[in-house]
Amino acid sequence: MQASHHTLLYIILALSSSMFYVSPDCSGEDEQFSLVFTIATFIFQFLILPNGLLFDHFGTTVARLFGICSYTTGTLMVAFSTEALSSLLFPALSLMAAGGNLFMLTNMQVGNMFGSRRSTVITLYSGAVSSSPGIFFVIKMLYEAGISLRSSFLFLSACSIIHLLTTFLLLPRDHIPYPMPDDYTSGITCGKSKTLSLEQITGNAQMTTEEVEDIAVKQEKSFCECLMSRFFVLHVLWLSVMQLRHLFFVGNLNPMLQRLTAGEPSLVSQYINAFAITQLCGVLCAPWNGLIMDRHKGKPRAAGESEQEADLRASVLSLFLTALQCLLFSICASIPYLPLQYFTFVVQVFNDAFLYGGHAAFVSVAFPSCYFGKLYGLARALAGVFSLLQYACLALVNGHLDGNPLYVNIALTLLSLVTFIHPLSVFLHCRSLASQRAISASS
């Protein structure tokens, strides 16, 4: 199990419904749990960049051992936390976030073993990470059946043995190459060939001159040029705004349900369970965005259209639908009508799956592949910094707004309109390139 920000939220919900509430007025505890969640999610986002550098430099085994140590320490700290030692939750969830982060990075390379279905496998894995709160749904059910949280977290700690076995028996010490050599083996004998042919480097022996030139053009861009490009700046804004909207929703979920249910414990538990069940469906929602991104494949390109331009053109619909889902989700979350939140949960899990899968896909097609890890991690890190605003939003709701998030929800809904700028920019860029081709063809 990898610790996504949804997993961290569900841990908070499980704990907040158990041993840490000691008074009828739970606003103080809610604020502390919100702070724990904010710090842990920030660390999860921000550490993707340095963890990626760690993985690139030292390889799979070192990165996973570091992740296992961090994650296991975190679960043990949660297991031994009590009302008197509730401050342990701050380092515990942060360590779980750091460990889960490294599991995610090292496991995503498994997609390299599936050739033409690589993106599908990576997308499915991304959805599986989003579905990880299902583990804590089970823990919550076990707690309500009389099994202590300590026992459950000790069991999770013991499960790190499985991670050790997969690290040493199934995964390479270094990296899984892409494209894969013909004689590459997996399992206990996992290794790679000593030489790579030109066909393996390009991944396609039948690449046209136009495709080779297109790859060369992409590789000519420097990292700084990519970093300062309009695409990257708008993409970070697109990612940051939607992530902030999601994190505010999940961070405020328990207080919101307490408010809408008038504090009825059984009803709050019912909706929290519904939220957890919808999160399990992330693994089913994630591949749809990949299908949208790949819809142009198999279709003939326009005369003179490069492969990268076709990829960018295909990404417009994905970026637009993700922004539209976020707007719909934000509107539903803003309406203080309890039964509507079932639908909100469904839209939220679709949007979340589209958001992170679309982020990885766009970075892979818009920028040189040699910068993918850096740009992917940097975008997530910058979005993580931006997400710190969620705690300010939560503090505003709990303080000046007396627990009513309506005005903050309206503000975030209006802010979500900014996300439509990114797909519009990519669309205008593709149309400009098409116009230039048409002019060149007619001259």
KOLPADO-770684 format. One record per residue (C-alpha): residue number from 1; x, y, z. Coordinates in steps of 0.25 Angstrom, whole numbers. Each point is the difference from the previous one (the first is absolute). Layout:
BEGIN
<resi:NUM, xx:X, yy:Y, zz:Z>
...
This chain:
BEGIN
<resi:1, xx:0, yy:0, zz:0>
<resi:2, xx:5, yy:14, zz:-4>
<resi:3, xx:-3, yy:12, zz:8>
<resi:4, xx:-7, yy:10, zz:-9>
<resi:5, xx:-6, yy:13, zz:5>
<resi:6, xx:-14, yy:-7, zz:0>
<resi:7, xx:6, yy:-11, zz:9>
<resi:8, xx:5, yy:10, zz:10>
<resi:9, xx:-13, yy:7, zz:0>
<resi:10, xx:-7, yy:-13, zz:3>
<resi:11, xx:10, yy:-3, zz:11>
<resi:12, xx:-4, yy:13, zz:6>
<resi:13, xx:-15, yy:-3, zz:-1>
<resi:14, xx:2, yy:-14, zz:7>
<resi:15, xx:8, yy:7, zz:11>
<resi:16, xx:-10, yy:11, zz:2>
<resi:17, xx:-11, yy:-10, zz:1>
<resi:18, xx:7, yy:-7, zz:11>
<resi:19, xx:9, yy:3, zz:12>
<resi:20, xx:4, yy:14, zz:-2>
<resi:21, xx:-13, yy:7, zz:2>
<resi:22, xx:-2, yy:3, zz:15>
<resi:23, xx:-10, yy:11, zz:0>
<resi:24, xx:-14, yy:3, zz:-6>
<resi:25, xx:7, yy:12, zz:-7>
<resi:26, xx:9, yy:-6, zz:-10>
<resi:27, xx:4, yy:13, zz:-8>
<resi:28, xx:14, yy:0, zz:7>
<resi:29, xx:2, yy:-15, zz:-4>
<resi:30, xx:-5, yy:3, zz:-14>
<resi:31, xx:10, yy:11, zz:-2>
<resi:32, xx:12, yy:-8, zz:5>
<resi:33, xx:-4, yy:-12, zz:-9>
<resi:34, xx:-1, yy:10, zz:-11>
<resi:35, xx:14, yy:5, zz:3>
<resi:36, xx:5, yy:-14, zz:0>
<resi:37, xx:-6, yy:-3, zz:-13>
<resi:38, xx:5, yy:13, zz:-6>
<resi:39, xx:14, yy:-2, zz:4>
<resi:40, xx:0, yy:-15, zz:-5>
<resi:41, xx:-6, yy:3, zz:-13>
<resi:42, xx:10, yy:11, zz:-2>
<resi:43, xx:12, yy:-9, zz:3>
<resi:44, xx:-6, yy:-11, zz:-9>
<resi:45, xx:-1, yy:10, zz:-12>
<resi:46, xx:13, yy:8, zz:3>
<resi:47, xx:9, yy:-13, zz:2>
<resi:48, xx:-4, yy:-5, zz:-14>
<resi:49, xx:12, yy:8, zz:-6>
<resi:50, xx:11, yy:-4, zz:10>
<resi:51, xx:-5, yy:-14, zz:0>
<resi:52, xx:0, yy:0, zz:-15>
<resi:53, xx:15, yy:4, zz:0>
<resi:54, xx:3, yy:-10, zz:11>
<resi:55, xx:-6, yy:-11, zz:-9>
<resi:56, xx:7, yy:5, zz:-12>
<resi:57, xx:13, yy:0, zz:7>
<resi:58, xx:0, yy:-12, zz:9>
<resi:59, xx:-9, yy:-9, zz:-7>
<resi:60, xx:-12, yy:-9, zz:4>
<resi:61, xx:5, yy:-8, zz:12>
<resi:62, xx:6, yy:12, zz:8>
<resi:63, xx:-13, yy:9, zz:-3>
<resi:64, xx:-9, yy:-11, zz:4>
<resi:65, xx:8, yy:-4, zz:13>
<resi:66, xx:-1, yy:15, zz:4>
<resi:67, xx:-15, yy:0, zz:-3>
<resi:68, xx:-2, yy:-13, zz:8>
<resi:69, xx:7, yy:5, zz:12>
<resi:70, xx:-7, yy:14, zz:-1>
<resi:71, xx:-14, yy:-7, zz:-2>
<resi:72, xx:2, yy:-10, zz:11>
<resi:73, xx:5, yy:10, zz:10>
<resi:74, xx:-13, yy:8, zz:-3>
<resi:75, xx:-9, yy:-11, zz:2>
<resi:76, xx:6, yy:-4, zz:13>
<resi:77, xx:-1, yy:14, zz:5>
<resi:78, xx:-15, yy:0, zz:-3>
<resi:79, xx:-1, yy:-13, zz:7>
<resi:80, xx:6, yy:5, zz:13>
<resi:81, xx:-7, yy:14, zz:0>
<resi:82, xx:-10, yy:3, zz:11>
<resi:83, xx:-7, yy:12, zz:5>
<resi:84, xx:12, yy:4, zz:8>
<resi:85, xx:9, yy:-3, zz:-12>
<resi:86, xx:-9, yy:6, zz:-11>
<resi:87, xx:12, yy:9, zz:-5>
<resi:88, xx:6, yy:-13, zz:-6>
<resi:89, xx:-10, yy:1, zz:-11>
<resi:90, xx:8, yy:12, zz:-6>
<resi:91, xx:13, yy:-8, zz:-3>
<resi:92, xx:-8, yy:-13, zz:-2>
<resi:93, xx:-8, yy:4, zz:-12>
<resi:94, xx:11, yy:8, zz:-6>
<resi:95, xx:9, yy:-12, zz:1>
<resi:96, xx:-11, yy:-9, zz:-6>
<resi:97, xx:-2, yy:11, zz:-11>
<resi:98, xx:15, yy:0, zz:-3>
<resi:99, xx:0, yy:-16, zz:-1>
<resi:100, xx:-12, yy:-1, zz:-8>
<resi:101, xx:6, yy:10, zz:-10>
<resi:102, xx:12, yy:-8, zz:-2>
<resi:103, xx:-8, yy:-13, zz:-2>
<resi:104, xx:-8, yy:8, zz:-11>
<resi:105, xx:12, yy:4, zz:-7>
<resi:106, xx:7, yy:-13, zz:0>
<resi:107, xx:-13, yy:-8, zz:-4>
<resi:108, xx:-3, yy:9, zz:-12>
<resi:109, xx:12, yy:-5, zz:-8>
<resi:110, xx:-7, yy:-14, zz:0>
<resi:111, xx:-8, yy:6, zz:-12>
<resi:112, xx:13, yy:0, zz:-8>
<resi:113, xx:-2, yy:-15, zz:-1>
<resi:114, xx:-13, yy:1, zz:-8>
<resi:115, xx:5, yy:7, zz:-13>
<resi:116, xx:-11, yy:6, zz:-7>
<resi:117, xx:-10, yy:-1, zz:12>
<resi:118, xx:10, yy:7, zz:9>
<resi:119, xx:-9, yy:12, zz:2>
<resi:120, xx:-12, yy:-8, zz:3>
<resi:121, xx:8, yy:-8, zz:11>
<resi:122, xx:5, yy:13, zz:6>
<resi:123, xx:-13, yy:6, zz:0>
<resi:124, xx:-6, yy:-12, zz:7>
<resi:125, xx:10, yy:1, zz:10>
<resi:126, xx:-3, yy:14, zz:2>
<resi:127, xx:-14, yy:-4, zz:2>
<resi:128, xx:4, yy:-11, zz:10>
<resi:129, xx:7, yy:11, zz:9>
<resi:130, xx:-12, yy:8, zz:0>
<resi:131, xx:-8, yy:-12, zz:4>
<resi:132, xx:9, yy:-2, zz:12>
<resi:133, xx:-10, yy:5, zz:10>
<resi:134, xx:-7, yy:-13, zz:-1>
<resi:135, xx:10, yy:-6, zz:10>
<resi:136, xx:-4, yy:10, zz:10>
<resi:137, xx:-15, yy:-2, zz:-3>
<resi:138, xx:3, yy:-14, zz:5>
<resi:139, xx:7, yy:5, zz:12>
<resi:140, xx:-11, yy:9, zz:4>
<resi:141, xx:-10, yy:-12, zz:-2>
<resi:142, xx:9, yy:-9, zz:9>
<resi:143, xx:1, yy:11, zz:10>
<resi:144, xx:-15, yy:1, zz:1>
<resi:145, xx:0, yy:-15, zz:2>
<resi:146, xx:9, yy:1, zz:12>
<resi:147, xx:14, yy:-1, zz:-6>
<resi:148, xx:9, yy:11, zz:5>
<resi:149, xx:7, yy:9, zz:-9>
<resi:150, xx:13, yy:-4, zz:6>
<resi:151, xx:-2, yy:-14, zz:-4>
<resi:152, xx:-3, yy:4, zz:-15>
<resi:153, xx:12, yy:9, zz:-1>
<resi:154, xx:9, yy:-10, zz:6>
<resi:155, xx:-5, yy:-10, zz:-11>
<resi:156, xx:3, yy:11, zz:-10>
<resi:157, xx:14, yy:1, zz:5>
<resi:158, xx:2, yy:-15, zz:-1>
<resi:159, xx:-5, yy:1, zz:-14>
<resi:160, xx:13, yy:7, zz:-4>
<resi:161, xx:6, yy:-14, zz:-1>
<resi:162, xx:-7, yy:-1, zz:-13>
<resi:163, xx:6, yy:13, zz:-5>
<resi:164, xx:14, yy:-6, zz:4>
<resi:165, xx:-3, yy:-13, zz:-8>
<resi:166, xx:-5, yy:8, zz:-12>
<resi:167, xx:12, yy:9, zz:0>
<resi:168, xx:11, yy:-11, zz:1>
<resi:169, xx:-7, yy:-11, zz:-8>
<resi:170, xx:-8, yy:7, zz:-11>
<resi:171, xx:6, yy:14, zz:-3>
<resi:172, xx:13, yy:4, zz:-5>
<resi:173, xx:11, yy:7, zz:8>
<resi:174, xx:1, yy:11, zz:-10>
<resi:175, xx:-12, yy:3, zz:-10>
<resi:176, xx:-9, yy:-7, zz:-10>
<resi:177, xx:5, yy:6, zz:-13>
<resi:178, xx:-10, yy:6, zz:-11>
<resi:179, xx:0, yy:-5, zz:-11>
<resi:180, xx:3, yy:-14, zz:6>
<resi:181, xx:11, yy:-8, zz:-6>
<resi:182, xx:-4, yy:-13, zz:-6>
<resi:183, xx:8, yy:-9, zz:10>
<resi:184, xx:-5, yy:8, zz:12>
<resi:185, xx:-5, yy:-9, zz:11>
<resi:186, xx:-9, yy:2, zz:12>
<resi:187, xx:-2, yy:-7, zz:13>
<resi:188, xx:12, yy:-6, zz:8>
<resi:189, xx:9, yy:1, zz:-12>
<resi:190, xx:-4, yy:15, zz:-3>
<resi:191, xx:10, yy:7, zz:-8>
<resi:192, xx:3, yy:7, zz:-13>
<resi:193, xx:8, yy:-3, zz:-12>
<resi:194, xx:14, yy:7, zz:-1>
<resi:195, xx:-3, yy:6, zz:-14>
<resi:196, xx:-11, yy:7, zz:-6>
<resi:197, xx:-3, yy:0, zz:-15>
<resi:198, xx:-4, yy:12, zz:-8>
<resi:199, xx:-14, yy:-6, zz:-1>
<resi:200, xx:-1, yy:-1, zz:15>
<resi:201, xx:5, yy:14, zz:2>
<resi:202, xx:-11, yy:6, zz:-9>
<resi:203, xx:-10, yy:-11, zz:4>
<resi:204, xx:-4, yy:-1, zz:-15>
<resi:205, xx:8, yy:-5, zz:-11>
<resi:206, xx:-10, yy:6, zz:-10>
<resi:207, xx:1, yy:14, zz:5>
<resi:208, xx:-2, yy:10, zz:-12>
<resi:209, xx:10, yy:12, zz:-2>
<resi:210, xx:-11, yy:9, zz:5>
<resi:211, xx:-1, yy:-7, zz:13>
<resi:212, xx:15, yy:0, zz:2>
<resi:213, xx:1, yy:15, zz:-3>
<resi:214, xx:-12, yy:2, zz:10>
<resi:215, xx:7, yy:-7, zz:11>
<resi:216, xx:13, yy:8, zz:-3>
<resi:217, xx:-8, yy:13, zz:1>
<resi:218, xx:-6, yy:-4, zz:13>
<resi:219, xx:14, yy:-4, zz:6>
<resi:220, xx:6, yy:14, zz:-5>
<resi:221, xx:-8, yy:7, zz:11>
<resi:222, xx:8, yy:3, zz:13>
<resi:223, xx:-6, yy:-3, zz:13>
<resi:224, xx:0, yy:15, zz:3>
<resi:225, xx:-8, yy:3, zz:-13>
<resi:226, xx:-10, yy:-11, zz:4>
<resi:227, xx:-1, yy:6, zz:14>
<resi:228, xx:-3, yy:14, zz:-5>
<resi:229, xx:-9, yy:-4, zz:-11>
<resi:230, xx:-15, yy:4, zz:0>
<resi:231, xx:-4, yy:-15, zz:-1>
<resi:232, xx:7, yy:-3, zz:13>
<resi:233, xx:-4, yy:12, zz:8>
<resi:234, xx:-15, yy:-2, zz:-4>
<resi:235, xx:1, yy:-15, zz:3>
<resi:236, xx:5, yy:3, zz:14>
<resi:237, xx:-12, yy:10, zz:2>
<resi:238, xx:-10, yy:-10, zz:-6>
<resi:239, xx:6, yy:-11, zz:10>
<resi:240, xx:1, yy:9, zz:12>
<resi:241, xx:-14, yy:6, zz:0>
<resi:242, xx:-7, yy:-14, zz:-2>
<resi:243, xx:9, yy:-6, zz:10>
<resi:244, xx:-3, yy:11, zz:10>
<resi:245, xx:-15, yy:-2, zz:-2>
<resi:246, xx:1, yy:-15, zz:2>
<resi:247, xx:8, yy:1, zz:13>
<resi:248, xx:-9, yy:11, zz:6>
<resi:249, xx:-12, yy:-9, zz:-3>
<resi:250, xx:7, yy:-13, zz:7>
<resi:251, xx:6, yy:8, zz:11>
<resi:252, xx:-14, yy:6, zz:3>
<resi:253, xx:-8, yy:-12, zz:-2>
<resi:254, xx:-2, yy:-5, zz:14>
<resi:255, xx:-4, yy:14, zz:5>
<resi:256, xx:-9, yy:2, zz:-12>
<resi:257, xx:-7, yy:-13, zz:3>
<resi:258, xx:-1, yy:3, zz:15>
<resi:259, xx:-7, yy:13, zz:-4>
<resi:260, xx:-9, yy:-5, zz:-11>
<resi:261, xx:-4, yy:-12, zz:9>
<resi:262, xx:-2, yy:8, zz:13>
<resi:263, xx:11, yy:-8, zz:6>
<resi:264, xx:-7, yy:-14, zz:-1>
<resi:265, xx:11, yy:-10, zz:1>
<resi:266, xx:-6, yy:-11, zz:-7>
<resi:267, xx:-3, yy:9, zz:-12>
<resi:268, xx:13, yy:6, zz:0>
<resi:269, xx:6, yy:-14, zz:0>
<resi:270, xx:-9, yy:-4, zz:-12>
<resi:271, xx:5, yy:11, zz:-9>
<resi:272, xx:14, yy:-2, zz:4>
<resi:273, xx:-1, yy:-15, zz:-4>
<resi:274, xx:-7, yy:5, zz:-13>
<resi:275, xx:12, yy:9, zz:-3>
<resi:276, xx:10, yy:-11, zz:3>
<resi:277, xx:-8, yy:-10, zz:-9>
<resi:278, xx:0, yy:10, zz:-12>
<resi:279, xx:15, yy:2, zz:2>
<resi:280, xx:2, yy:-15, zz:-3>
<resi:281, xx:-5, yy:3, zz:-14>
<resi:282, xx:12, yy:9, zz:-3>
<resi:283, xx:6, yy:-12, zz:-7>
<resi:284, xx:-12, yy:-2, zz:-9>
<resi:285, xx:-1, yy:15, zz:-3>
<resi:286, xx:15, yy:3, zz:-3>
<resi:287, xx:1, yy:-8, zz:-14>
<resi:288, xx:-10, yy:9, zz:-6>
<resi:289, xx:9, yy:12, zz:-1>
<resi:290, xx:10, yy:-9, zz:-7>
<resi:291, xx:-10, yy:-4, zz:-10>
<resi:292, xx:-3, yy:14, zz:-3>
<resi:293, xx:14, yy:4, zz:-1>
<resi:294, xx:3, yy:-12, zz:-10>
<resi:295, xx:-12, yy:2, zz:-9>
<resi:296, xx:8, yy:6, zz:-11>
<resi:297, xx:9, yy:-12, zz:-1>
<resi:298, xx:-4, yy:-9, zz:-12>
<resi:299, xx:-5, yy:12, zz:-8>
<resi:300, xx:8, yy:7, zz:-11>
<resi:301, xx:6, yy:13, zz:4>
<resi:302, xx:-2, yy:12, zz:-9>
<resi:303, xx:11, yy:3, zz:-10>
<resi:304, xx:12, yy:6, zz:7>
<resi:305, xx:-6, yy:-2, zz:14>
<resi:306, xx:11, yy:-5, zz:10>
<resi:307, xx:-2, yy:-11, zz:10>
<resi:308, xx:1, yy:10, zz:11>
<resi:309, xx:-10, yy:9, zz:-6>
<resi:310, xx:-10, yy:-12, zz:-1>
<resi:311, xx:3, yy:-3, zz:15>
<resi:312, xx:-3, yy:14, zz:4>
<resi:313, xx:-12, yy:1, zz:-8>
<resi:314, xx:-6, yy:-13, zz:6>
<resi:315, xx:4, yy:6, zz:14>
<resi:316, xx:-10, yy:12, zz:-2>
<resi:317, xx:-12, yy:-8, zz:3>
<resi:318, xx:6, yy:-7, zz:12>
<resi:319, xx:4, yy:13, zz:6>
<resi:320, xx:-13, yy:6, zz:-3>
<resi:321, xx:-9, yy:-11, zz:6>
<resi:322, xx:9, yy:0, zz:12>
<resi:323, xx:-3, yy:14, zz:2>
<resi:324, xx:-14, yy:-2, zz:-2>
<resi:325, xx:-1, yy:-11, zz:10>
<resi:326, xx:7, yy:9, zz:10>
<resi:327, xx:-11, yy:11, zz:-2>
<resi:328, xx:-11, yy:-10, zz:1>
<resi:329, xx:6, yy:-6, zz:13>
<resi:330, xx:2, yy:14, zz:6>
<resi:331, xx:-14, yy:4, zz:-3>
<resi:332, xx:-6, yy:-13, zz:6>
<resi:333, xx:10, yy:1, zz:13>
<resi:334, xx:-5, yy:15, zz:2>
<resi:335, xx:-15, yy:-4, zz:1>
<resi:336, xx:-3, yy:-3, zz:15>
<resi:337, xx:-10, yy:-12, zz:-4>
<resi:338, xx:4, yy:-13, zz:7>
<resi:339, xx:-5, yy:-10, zz:-10>
<resi:340, xx:7, yy:7, zz:-12>
<resi:341, xx:13, yy:-3, zz:7>
<resi:342, xx:-1, yy:-14, zz:-6>
<resi:343, xx:1, yy:5, zz:-14>
<resi:344, xx:11, yy:10, zz:5>
<resi:345, xx:8, yy:-12, zz:4>
<resi:346, xx:-1, yy:-7, zz:-14>
<resi:347, xx:4, yy:13, zz:-7>
<resi:348, xx:11, yy:2, zz:9>
<resi:349, xx:6, yy:-14, zz:-2>
<resi:350, xx:-1, yy:2, zz:-15>
<resi:351, xx:6, yy:13, zz:0>
<resi:352, xx:12, yy:-4, zz:9>
<resi:353, xx:3, yy:-12, zz:-9>
<resi:354, xx:0, yy:9, zz:-12>
<resi:355, xx:8, yy:11, zz:6>
<resi:356, xx:12, yy:-8, zz:4>
<resi:357, xx:0, yy:-9, zz:-12>
<resi:358, xx:-2, yy:12, zz:-9>
<resi:359, xx:12, yy:7, zz:7>
<resi:360, xx:10, yy:-12, zz:-3>
<resi:361, xx:-5, yy:-1, zz:-14>
<resi:362, xx:0, yy:14, zz:-4>
<resi:363, xx:15, yy:2, zz:6>
<resi:364, xx:4, yy:-12, zz:-8>
<resi:365, xx:-5, yy:5, zz:-14>
<resi:366, xx:3, yy:15, zz:2>
<resi:367, xx:14, yy:-1, zz:4>
<resi:368, xx:13, yy:-8, zz:-3>
<resi:369, xx:0, yy:-14, zz:7>
<resi:370, xx:13, yy:3, zz:6>
<resi:371, xx:-6, yy:11, zz:9>
<resi:372, xx:-13, yy:-8, zz:4>
<resi:373, xx:4, yy:-4, zz:14>
<resi:374, xx:5, yy:14, zz:3>
<resi:375, xx:-12, yy:7, zz:-6>
<resi:376, xx:-10, yy:-10, zz:6>
<resi:377, xx:6, yy:1, zz:14>
<resi:378, xx:1, yy:15, zz:-1>
<resi:379, xx:-14, yy:3, zz:-4>
<resi:380, xx:-5, yy:-9, zz:11>
<resi:381, xx:9, yy:7, zz:10>
<resi:382, xx:-4, yy:14, zz:-4>
<resi:383, xx:-15, yy:-5, zz:1>
<resi:384, xx:3, yy:-5, zz:14>
<resi:385, xx:5, yy:14, zz:4>
<resi:386, xx:-13, yy:6, zz:-6>
<resi:387, xx:-8, yy:-10, zz:8>
<resi:388, xx:5, yy:5, zz:13>
<resi:389, xx:-11, yy:11, zz:-2>
<resi:390, xx:-10, yy:-11, zz:3>
<resi:391, xx:4, yy:1, zz:15>
<resi:392, xx:-3, yy:15, zz:-1>
<resi:393, xx:-13, yy:-3, zz:-6>
<resi:394, xx:-4, yy:-10, zz:11>
<resi:395, xx:5, yy:10, zz:11>
<resi:396, xx:-9, yy:11, zz:-7>
<resi:397, xx:-12, yy:-10, zz:0>
<resi:398, xx:2, yy:-4, zz:15>
<resi:399, xx:3, yy:14, zz:5>
<resi:400, xx:-7, yy:12, zz:-7>
<resi:401, xx:-11, yy:-8, zz:-7>
<resi:402, xx:-4, yy:-8, zz:12>
<resi:403, xx:2, yy:-13, zz:-7>
<resi:404, xx:-8, yy:3, zz:-13>
<resi:405, xx:8, yy:-2, zz:-12>
<resi:406, xx:-10, yy:6, zz:-10>
<resi:407, xx:8, yy:12, zz:-4>
<resi:408, xx:13, yy:-7, zz:-1>
<resi:409, xx:-6, yy:-10, zz:-9>
<resi:410, xx:-6, yy:11, zz:-9>
<resi:411, xx:14, yy:6, zz:0>
<resi:412, xx:6, yy:-13, zz:-4>
<resi:413, xx:-10, yy:-3, zz:-11>
<resi:414, xx:3, yy:14, zz:-6>
<resi:415, xx:14, yy:-3, zz:1>
<resi:416, xx:-2, yy:-13, zz:-7>
<resi:417, xx:-4, yy:7, zz:-13>
<resi:418, xx:15, yy:4, zz:-1>
<resi:419, xx:3, yy:-15, zz:-4>
<resi:420, xx:-7, yy:2, zz:-14>
<resi:421, xx:11, yy:9, zz:-4>
<resi:422, xx:10, yy:-11, zz:-1>
<resi:423, xx:-8, yy:-9, zz:-11>
<resi:424, xx:-4, yy:13, zz:-7>
<resi:425, xx:15, yy:4, zz:-1>
<resi:426, xx:4, yy:-14, zz:-5>
<resi:427, xx:-12, yy:0, zz:-10>
<resi:428, xx:4, yy:14, zz:-6>
<resi:429, xx:15, yy:-5, zz:-1>
<resi:430, xx:-4, yy:-12, zz:-8>
<resi:431, xx:-9, yy:9, zz:-9>
<resi:432, xx:11, yy:9, zz:-2>
<resi:433, xx:9, yy:-11, zz:-5>
<resi:434, xx:-11, yy:-5, zz:-9>
<resi:435, xx:-1, yy:14, zz:-6>
<resi:436, xx:15, yy:0, zz:-2>
<resi:437, xx:-1, yy:-13, zz:-7>
<resi:438, xx:-11, yy:4, zz:-9>
<resi:439, xx:8, yy:13, zz:-4>
<resi:440, xx:12, yy:-8, zz:-3>
<resi:441, xx:-7, yy:-10, zz:-8>
<resi:442, xx:-7, yy:11, zz:-9>
<resi:443, xx:13, yy:8, zz:-2>
